[in-house]
Amino acid sequence: MANHKSALKRIRSNDKRRLRNRYYAKSMRNMIKLFRNLKDKATAEEQFPKLTSIIDRNAKRSVIHKNKAGNLKSKLSRYMTSL
């Protein structure tokens, strides 16, 4: 266990940040899953900008790496064009 006040505060703030990051990452994964289950190209084209903005926001918040965000957007756009 930590011995300093600052270390105790760091533990508390890390726990808060970890829970927040888990929420953002899980909600992003759920949206990706819903997007991959779409069969209609029109709805996919409508949903794609919202999904990419969420992915970019998570990359900006360092929930995911920026290269992972790029890879995800690339794969999802490839899926959208294949519909």
Secondary structure as UniProt FT lines:
FT   HELIX           5..36
FT   HELIX           41..60
FT   TURN            61..62
FT   HELIX           66..82
//
